[in-house]
Amino acid sequence: MPENSPRIDLLEGVRVLDFTHVHAGPLCTYQLALMGADVIKVEAPGAGDQMRSMGVQLAPGISPGFLGQNANKRSIALDLKTEDGVRVVSRLMKDADVIVINMRPGTAERIGIGYETARTANPSIIYCAISGYGQTGPDADRPAMDHLIQGESGMFMATGTEEQPVRVGFAVADAGTAVIASSAILGALVRKGREGAGAFLDVSMLESCMTLMGLNYYNFFATGKIGARVGPNPLAQIGSAGTWKTKDGVLLVNANNQRLFERMARALGRGDLLEDDRFRDINASSKHRDELRAIFSEIFSTDSANHWDDVLRKAGVPSGQLKNLDEVVKHPQLKFRNSFTTISDVPGMDDALTFLGAGFTVDDAPTGPTSVPPTLGRDSDEILTESGINPLEIKRLRKIGVII
């Protein structure tokens, strides 16, 4: 059972029909589930969400990726290729507040669960459609995945070294789109509470990534210039921000303005740099940045990352240390904030599993899951009964394979 996460009630009473699969859509609805929404995951009989079988199989139909974004949800296994299945969906739509899909544009309409069908069943429905390029336009029907959208949005070209653009090392296009989609849904729910009106939300992965890269685009809009790729050293035009090797690790420093540069120089015992015509003005020192970096490199190489991190923090200079995942999960800050939830009764699993929360707390309570990710179709009977379908009809639907 969950060890440290009370159920959050921010979205209590909100019902979400989740027709999503793989990553961006399920992560969006997971955020809503962690906030207390009743998320009903609608999956196809048989394989279910593709993410169930992607990667290591911890148990039949359960992969790490599926675990990480489907706790706190209920699952109904429903064949949407049948008329009976579509009729069941229409019943479910009447009681829903939100519908989320991440199918290619036109697919939901072809199988009878598009926005117009949903709005007919429930005029105040909030319908969120997530796709690679949006529901309209010349590229609307193009398939999209994280890798492709990172390249198409400019993320590749903004990351890596001058010689080699590099994909961001996690599915940031999917994850960023998920957060933007959940934000749009929350805004629509506020309007629905105020006016009773539904909404059609068209969330584009391409445009979401551009929003995440806003600083890059606004610099381009203002100057017409495309910023250089700077690898591990951000703000490469100055010599007091970036990464440095120490005796035992890598130090991160971001003294990116005159005040912080002065603090950094004094904290490192190099107040004399502030009297050096090459460096005294951080903005004017760009042509000497390599010389300045070399000076700091020599200093940082003399002691540990912990030592220099402590020195700079005490001086009020933003700093940190390069960490891998196994180091991050041991961070005392995360332990203090109960950032991880442990669940011990995941079906098919002998060992307890660890889950992340939504990235924030509510009234000092963590937003971790309170129930395990569902096995395929685990809640079909319960969900259908709630929608008013009688036991005999449920039995018939199961017999003909519409549900499992």
Residue pairs with C-beta under 8 A, 6 or more apart in sequence:
1 343
1 344
1 345
2 341
2 342
2 343
2 368
2 369
2 370
2 371
3 341
3 342
3 343
3 344
4 338
4 340
4 341
4 342
4 366
4 368
5 338
5 341
5 357
5 365
5 366
5 367
5 368
5 369
5 370
6 365
6 370
7 36
7 370
8 34
8 35
8 36
8 362
8 365
8 367
9 36
10 35
10 36
10 362
11 32
11 35
11 36
11 37
11 189
12 36
12 37
13 38
14 32
14 36
14 37
14 38
14 97
14 98
14 189
15 37
15 38
15 40
15 95
15 96
15 97
15 98
16 29
16 32
16 33
16 37
16 38
16 39
16 40
16 96
16 97
16 98
16 99
16 100
17 40
17 42
17 89
17 92
17 93
17 96
17 98
17 99
17 100
18 25
18 26
18 29
18 39
18 40
18 41
18 42
18 73
18 100
19 25
19 42
19 99
19 100
19 101
19 102
19 103
19 108
19 113
20 26
20 28
20 29
20 49
20 100
20 101
20 102
20 130
21 43
21 49
21 50
21 51
21 102
22 49
22 50
22 51
22 54
22 102
22 174
23 51
23 65
23 69
23 146
23 171
23 174
23 175
23 178
24 102
24 130
24 146
24 173
24 174
24 175
24 177
24 178
24 181
24 205
25 100
25 101
25 102
25 130
25 178
25 181
26 41
26 49
26 51
26 69
26 70
26 178
27 69
27 174
27 175
27 178
27 179
28 100
28 128
28 130
28 177
28 178
28 179
28 181
28 182
28 185
29 37
29 39
29 41
29 73
29 100
29 182
30 39
30 69
30 70
30 71
30 72
30 73
30 178
31 178
31 179
31 182
31 358
32 39
32 98
32 182
32 185
33 39
33 71
33 72
33 73
33 369
34 72
34 357
34 358
34 367
34 368
34 369
35 358
35 362
35 367
37 98
38 74
39 72
39 73
39 74
40 73
40 74
40 75
40 76
40 92
40 96
40 379
40 383
41 49
41 70
41 73
41 74
41 75
41 76
41 374
42 76
42 78
42 80
42 89
42 92
43 49
43 75
43 76
43 77
43 78
43 376
43 377
44 77
44 78
44 79
44 80
45 77
45 78
45 79
45 376
45 377
45 401
45 403
45 404
47 53
48 61
48 75
48 77
48 376
48 377
49 66
49 70
51 63
51 65
51 66
51 69
51 70
52 61
52 62
52 63
52 66
52 376
53 61
53 63
54 63
54 65
54 66
55 63
55 64
55 65
56 63
56 64
57 63
58 64
58 67
58 348
58 349
59 346
59 347
59 348
59 349
60 348
61 375
61 376
62 346
62 347
62 348
62 349
62 373
62 375
66 373
67 346
67 353
67 355
67 373
68 355
68 356
70 373
70 374
71 343
71 355
71 369
71 371
71 372
71 373
72 369
72 370
72 371
73 373
73 374
74 374
74 378
74 379
74 382
74 383
75 374
75 375
75 376
75 377
75 378
75 379
75 380
76 377
76 379
76 380
76 383
76 384
76 403
77 376
77 377
77 380
77 403
77 404
78 85
78 88
78 89
78 380
78 402
78 403
79 85
79 401
79 402
79 403
80 86
80 89
80 111
80 112
80 113
81 111
82 400
82 402
84 397
84 400
84 402
85 402
85 403
86 111
86 112
86 113
88 384
88 387
88 389
88 397
88 402
88 403
89 112
89 113
90 117
90 121
91 387
91 388
91 389
92 383
92 387
93 99
93 113
93 117
93 118
93 121
93 122
93 125
94 121
94 122
94 387
95 122
95 386
95 387
96 122
96 125
97 124
97 125
97 126
97 189
97 192
98 125
98 126
98 127
98 128
98 185
98 188
98 189
99 113
99 118
99 125
99 126
99 127
99 128
100 128
100 130
100 181
100 185
101 108
101 113
101 127
101 128
101 129
101 130
102 129
102 130
102 131
103 129
103 131
104 131
104 141
104 143
105 129
105 131
105 134
105 135
105 136
105 140
105 141
106 141
108 114
108 115
108 129
109 115
109 116
109 117
115 127
115 129
115 200
118 125
118 127
119 125
119 127
119 198
122 198
123 198
124 192
124 196
124 197
124 198
125 198
126 185
126 188
126 189
126 192
126 198
126 199
126 201
127 198
127 199
127 200
127 201
128 181
128 184
128 185
128 188
128 201
128 203
129 135
129 200
129 201
129 202
129 203
130 177
130 181
130 203
130 205
131 140
131 144
131 202
131 203
131 204
131 205
132 139
132 142
132 143
132 144
132 145
132 148
132 149
132 204
132 205
132 206
133 139
133 140
133 142
133 144
133 204
133 205
133 206
134 140
134 202
134 203
134 204
134 206
134 207
135 202
136 202
144 205
144 206
146 171
146 172
146 173
146 174
147 167
149 155
149 173
149 205
149 206
149 209
150 156
150 167
150 168
150 172
150 173
150 209
151 167
152 206
153 173
153 206
153 209
153 210
153 213
154 209
154 210
154 213
154 216
154 217
155 167
155 168
155 172
155 173
155 209
155 213
156 165
156 166
156 167
157 165
157 226
157 229
158 165
158 213
158 216
158 227
158 229
159 165
159 166
159 167
159 168
159 229
160 166
160 229
160 231
161 229
161 231
162 228
162 229
162 231
165 229
172 209
172 212
173 205
173 208
173 209
174 205
176 208
176 209
176 211
176 212
177 203
177 204
177 205
177 208
177 209
180 203
180 208
180 211
181 201
181 203
181 208
184 201
184 203
185 201
188 198
188 199
188 201
191 197
191 199
192 198
192 199
210 217
216 227
219 225
219 227
220 226
220 227
228 236
230 236
232 242
232 243
233 241
233 242
233 243
233 293
234 241
234 242
234 254
235 241
235 242
235 254
235 256
236 242
236 289
237 286
237 289
238 256
238 261
238 282
238 283
238 285
238 286
238 289
238 292
239 279
239 285
239 288
239 289
239 290
239 291
239 292
239 293
239 296
240 253
240 255
240 256
240 260
240 261
240 264
240 282
240 292
240 296
241 253
241 254
241 255
241 256
242 252
242 253
242 293
243 250
243 251
243 252
243 253
243 322
244 250
244 251
244 253
244 293
244 296
244 297
244 300
244 301
245 251
245 297
245 300
245 301
246 300
246 301
246 303
246 304
246 305
246 307
246 308
247 301
247 302
247 303
247 304
247 305
248 304
248 305
249 304
249 305
249 306
249 321
249 322
250 305
250 321
250 322
251 300
251 305
251 308
251 309
251 319
251 320
251 321
251 322
252 319
252 320
252 321
252 322
253 264
253 296
253 312
253 317
253 318
253 319
254 260
254 318
254 319
255 261
255 263
255 264
255 317
255 318
257 282
258 281
258 282
258 283
260 316
260 317
260 318
261 282
262 274
263 315
263 316
263 317
264 312
264 315
264 317
265 271
265 273
265 274
266 274
266 315
267 311
267 312
267 314
267 315
267 317
268 296
268 299
268 311
269 299
270 295
270 299
273 279
273 280
273 292
273 295
274 280
278 285
278 288
278 291
278 292
279 285
279 288
279 292
285 292
300 308
305 321
306 321
308 319
309 319
309 320
309 321
312 318
312 319
313 319
323 331
328 334
329 340
334 340
337 361
337 366
338 366
338 368
339 356
339 357
339 366
340 354
340 355
340 356
340 357
340 368
341 354
341 355
341 356
341 357
341 366
341 368
341 369
342 352
342 353
342 354
342 355
343 352
343 353
343 355
343 369
343 372
344 352
344 353
345 372
346 352
346 353
346 372
346 373
347 372
347 375
348 375
355 368
355 369
356 368
357 366
357 367
357 368
357 369
358 367
359 367
360 367
361 367
376 404
377 403
377 404
380 394
380 398
380 403
380 404
381 394
384 393
384 394
384 397
384 403
385 391
385 394
389 397
394 403
397 403
398 404
